[in-house]
Amino acid sequence: MRKIMSGNEAIARGAYEAGVKVAAAYPGTPSTEILETIAQEYKDIYAEWSPNEKVALEVAFGASLAGARTMASMKHVGVNVAADPFMTLSYVGVCGGLVIVTCDDPELYSSQNEQDNRHYARFAKVPMFEPSDSQEAKDFMKLSFEVSERFDTPVMLRSVTRISHGKGIVELEEPVIPPVSIEIRKDTAKYTMLPSYARIRHGVIEGRFLKLKEFAEQFPGNRMELNDPSIGFITAGISYQYAKEVYPNYSYLKLGMVWPLPKNLIGDFFKKVKKVYIVEELDPFLEKNIRAMGFKPKGGKDLFPICGELNPFLVEKGLLGKKFKPPKPALKEPLPPRPPNLCPGCPHRGLMYVLKRLKVYTAGDIGCYTLAAYPPLSVVNNNICMGASIGAVHGMAKALGEKGKGKIVGVIGDSTFLHAGVHPLMDVVYNKSYATIIILDNRTTGMTGQQEHPGSGYTIRGETTHRTDFVELGRALGIENPRRINPWNLEETEKVVKEELERDQPSLVISEGPCILLRRAFKNYNKPLQVDSTKCRGCKACVNLGCPAISYQLVEGEMAMTADGKKRKGISQIEASLCPGCHLCYQVCKFEAIQTFEEKPIFGFETM
Ligand SMILES: Cc1ncc(C[n+]2csc(CCOP(=O)(O)OP(=O)(O)O)c2C)c(N)n1
């Protein structure tokens, strides 16, 4: 049977066909759908959202120890979080096959950087496969488990956004029965990385690496496509598709395995074609390693950009230089820009509005709430990685001393807090900071598409489970009086945040408002609010909330006056189809120009 599948669905299918038993992940674009597909489609596989990528890989490690085929999938930066177990996992090897899927994000569609994770395979001395389409995504995934068991190594499978989210036809097969039995085995010297044992294992993995090099020479996924020999491209992954689209008639060395590289095969290719170009996205990974082998390609990163995604035009431009004629734009008028924004009704907006009013420096974190960095809210002042807000505000407090008191705050989402915020909060208490931390608890991992987490009370398959309570956890870490607020209630929010900012001790505020898109929280929304155009003074107080449902229009003539004779330049409008009735605009309007149709207008956690 054949099916159209995204790369991520194909990776999930490959896991299923390989007989995977345990799959763990932490969500992150563009990797998220891998585990979601496993959870939805392949019920025999145990699937879990782990609190972070390090835990996910450790879970996979344990499953492998027991003999199961297992995987951990994550976005590129997730591998940084999992890097500690990963680097030593390379030393201990596997029992059941273990695959780490890294989904990189060239062009940063949804990431904090565009690091090229091919370096990780080289760094950890493990093999890496890189598919060019959905069929290869499935095939390479299956193969990765075989390679993992045959060479006693974790294997990395690298995808990028275009492979993960692009679709193609995939041939489906029946699942295999994995060769390793599931049982407890003890092999202390192999799996216990005390220095004396680890020294030995280092030697073992160097030997393994030589065998993997031999495998790379024979692997049919590293293939030459010999056509016109005047030009040859060495390429891999999505870059192969871009080059092939523009230059179908030249020759190719297409690498399905990007680490280790097949030196002899590469040498053969150099002999068979006249000029070799290396086409790859992001870093000159293939190029540098191929040059280090002594080969001299005609071009690489001198012709193709190091930053952002490649595409067929960039490949063409790189080769043609000044002769390149850019294609005419498909549309005469460019599409209006639509910068990312908090949704109408988002609970984060109320809190961010209050922080803006309080004029505090806000150490940010990663999640929907980071979008409050953009105007008109312009609240979030820094952000580097998940969990960093708390350490950053603590460090600032220690550096600023008295000068910073009451003026700095850290904001962190619920999923992010559970991912990487618990330890820094422990540090804040342990090292006697005055930092104020606000957890934005919307009961979901909003930014990546509403995945469950240990604070949501549900598993990936929707079963109810224990819900980590942030108040209890805060107390256990030593916060004396963690406080809850309803961020849709601006007065209460401002009062509590102000009080907590003034405290000399560390403080924790939990801003509780379910994600406005969370179906189980909102059976119904409030009725949309309306602007009374006879009263609106055009002061823009509501517009400055940055709500996508609210717009502002300039007015002239008779309209440039309110009913009671006040001059105005414009008026606000609320788009009813977008307004879920959160009432923030109602609260900020000083002129009673916003009309409500609800008796109990403010949402709260009781909706859940
Ligand atoms: C190491 C790492 N893993 C995963 C991600 C992807 N990611 C971005 S934000 C986010 C969590 C968002 O959830 P939450 O903190 O609850 O905030 P919300 O978006 O719901 O406001 C995740 C998983 C990432 N950026 N970095």
The ligand as an SDF file (V2000), in Angstrom:
LIG
                    3D

 26 27  0  0  0  0  0  0  0  0999 V2000
   15.1040   22.9790   23.9920 C   0  0  0  0  0  0  0  0  0  0  0  0
   13.8240   23.3480   23.3520 C   0  0  0  0  0  0  0  0  0  0  0  0
   12.8630   22.4120   23.2400 N   0  0  0  0  0  0  0  0  0  0  0  0
   11.6810   22.7240   22.6590 C   0  0  0  0  0  0  0  0  0  0  0  0
   11.4510   23.9790   22.1820 C   0  0  0  0  0  0  0  0  0  0  0  0
   10.1500   24.3060   21.4890 C   0  0  0  0  0  0  0  0  0  0  0  0
    9.3050   25.1640   22.3190 N   0  0  0  0  0  0  0  0  0  0  0  0
    9.2260   26.4710   22.1500 C   0  0  0  0  0  0  0  0  0  0  0  0
    8.2890   27.1980   23.2900 S   0  0  0  0  0  0  0  0  0  0  0  0
    7.9160   25.7650   24.0300 C   0  0  0  0  0  0  0  0  0  0  0  0
    7.0610   25.6560   25.2510 C   0  0  0  0  0  0  0  0  0  0  0  0
    5.9000   26.5490   25.2480 C   0  0  0  0  0  0  0  0  0  0  0  0
    5.0280   26.1870   26.2710 O   0  0  0  0  0  0  0  0  0  0  0  0
    4.8420   27.0360   27.5790 P   0  0  0  0  0  0  0  0  0  0  0  0
    6.1200   27.2840   28.2630 O   0  0  0  0  0  0  0  0  0  0  0  0
    3.8070   26.3600   28.3940 O   0  0  0  0  0  0  0  0  0  0  0  0
    4.3240   28.4390   27.0460 O   0  0  0  0  0  0  0  0  0  0  0  0
    3.0590   28.7670   26.1230 P   0  0  0  0  0  0  0  0  0  0  0  0
    3.5260   28.7290   24.7040 O   0  0  0  0  0  0  0  0  0  0  0  0
    1.9850   27.7740   26.4210 O   0  0  0  0  0  0  0  0  0  0  0  0
    2.6800   30.1400   26.5110 O   0  0  0  0  0  0  0  0  0  0  0  0
    8.5350   24.7350   23.3720 C   0  0  0  0  0  0  0  0  0  0  0  0
    8.3710   23.3390   23.7280 C   0  0  0  0  0  0  0  0  0  0  0  0
   12.5020   24.9240   22.3110 C   0  0  0  0  0  0  0  0  0  0  0  0
   12.3730   26.1610   21.8470 N   0  0  0  0  0  0  0  0  0  0  0  0
   13.6570   24.5880   22.9030 N   0  0  0  0  0  0  0  0  0  0  0  0
  1  2  1  0
  2  3  1  0
  2 26  2  0
  3  4  2  0
  4  5  1  0
  5  6  1  0
  5 24  2  0
  6  7  1  0
  7  8  2  0
  7 22  1  0
  8  9  1  0
  9 10  1  0
 10 11  1  0
 10 22  2  0
 11 12  1  0
 12 13  1  0
 13 14  1  0
 14 15  2  0
 14 16  1  0
 14 17  1  0
 17 18  1  0
 18 19  2  0
 18 20  1  0
 18 21  1  0
 22 23  1  0
 24 25  1  0
 24 26  1  0
M  CHG  1   7   1
M  END
$$$$
